[in-house]
Every structure is written in structure tokens, then in C-alpha cells.
Amino acid sequence: MEKRYTYTIKVLPAEEGGYGVIVPALAGCHTQGETYEEALANAEEAIQGFIEFLQKTGRPVPVENQRPRKLHLQNLPQLFTAELEA
């Protein structure tokens, strides 16, 4: 049975256009996309690849401890939780 991981991602508009995505719990895991939807899809792929790399190299996979608070303020980065099976 595969373990399920949940991570918060931050999606930020990029100055040059498109969107950048970072995964705070996975240091060094980041991606981007020309559209918001593409950035989200790329984030899922980046997280999966990052976890696979950690597992293949025998490194521990970080676990995110807290769920993000829901914020309803304008001009703040959007927070999402992606649940992936690895």
C-alpha cells in the first residue's frame, strides 16, 4: 500500500507573466506555469518527482504537520493542499 502525502503549495504571480509555485515543506521543490492551471498541474508533477527522488536515494520524505489556515484577504498568495500518493 502506498503512503499518502499532503503538502501546501504557494502559487504566486510571476513578474514576467505566468505563475511560480513553491512547496514550503519540500525545500528546493518548485515549478512554474504559463497559466494558473498549468502551474497547479506542474506542482503535482514536481512533488511526485521530488518524493520519488527522496525515496530512491534513501532519504526521509518530509511530512507537513499543519493544515494551512484559510485566508480571505486580497493580494495574498493562494494556498492549496495537494494530496499525492507516492
TAVEN-V315358 format. One record per pair of residues at least 6 apart in sequence whose C-alpha atoms are under 8 Angstrom apart, sorted by the first residue. I is the first residue (numbers start at 0). J is the second residue. Records with the same first field share a line. If there is no record, write none. Layout:
I: J / J
This chain:
1: 84 / 85
2: 84 / 85
3: 82 / 83 / 84 / 85
4: 62 / 82 / 83 / 84 / 85
5: 62 / 63 / 80 / 81 / 82 / 83
6: 22 / 24 / 62 / 63 / 80 / 81 / 82
7: 22 / 23 / 24 / 63 / 66 / 67 / 78 / 79 / 80 / 81
8: 20 / 21 / 22 / 23 / 42 / 78 / 79 / 80 / 81
9: 20 / 21 / 22 / 23 / 76 / 77 / 78 / 79
10: 18 / 19 / 20 / 21 / 38 / 76 / 77 / 78
11: 18 / 19 / 20 / 76 / 77
12: 18 / 19
13: 19
16: 33
17: 31 / 32 / 33 / 34 / 35
18: 31 / 32 / 33 / 34 / 35 / 38
19: 29 / 30 / 31 / 32 / 38
20: 29 / 30 / 31 / 38 / 39 / 42
21: 28 / 29 / 30 / 42
22: 28 / 29 / 46
24: 61 / 62 / 63
25: 61
28: 45 / 46 / 49
29: 42 / 45
30: 38 / 41 / 42 / 45
31: 37 / 38 / 41 / 42
32: 38 / 39 / 41
43: 81 / 83
47: 83 / 84 / 85
50: 60 / 85
51: 85
53: 59 / 60
54: 60
67: 78
